[in-house]
Amino acid sequence: MGNTEATGRVIKVMPYGAFVKLDEGKVGLIHVSQLTELDGTALDDPIKEGDRVLVKVNGKDKSGKLNLIFIRKVSEQPKKEEQKKTDFEHLLKKFLKESQESLVAQKRRIKRHRGEAA
């Protein structure tokens, strides 16, 4: 299982690192020295409990616990896709309403132009 990438959720943040429960059910530790971006700079937005993260499994220690290397936070994709769908539906409803109002106004103008009762 060495040097493979996996995703998981941060379950506990301690002064010495963060415990992550991988999607496959195993728990590992990201040592505080590993909590940096790949270029070695400190995180602008530190990880906290509940965050989804992408990690590299760097093997096991003597007691069999997983050693993890932080790669990056993972956004919650389903929420974004749901928001995009909701935004699209809202825009579509707005467009249909404005189109209907425009058609009604156009019909009124045509009737007035022809001298018909509005």
Sequence and secondary structure as in RCSB ss.txt:
>XXXX:A:sequence
MGNTEATGRVIKVMPYGAFVKLDEGKVGLIHVSQLTELDGTALDDPIKEGDRVLVKVNGKDKSGKLNLIFIRKVS
EQPKKEEQKKTDFEHLLKKFLKESQESLVAQKRRIKRHRGEAA
>XXXX:A:secstr
 TTEEEEEEEEEEETTEEEEEETTS EEEEEGGG B TTS B SS   TT EEEEEEEEE TTS EEEEEEEE  
 HHHHHHHHHHHHHHHHHHHHHHHHHHHHHHHHHHHHHHT   
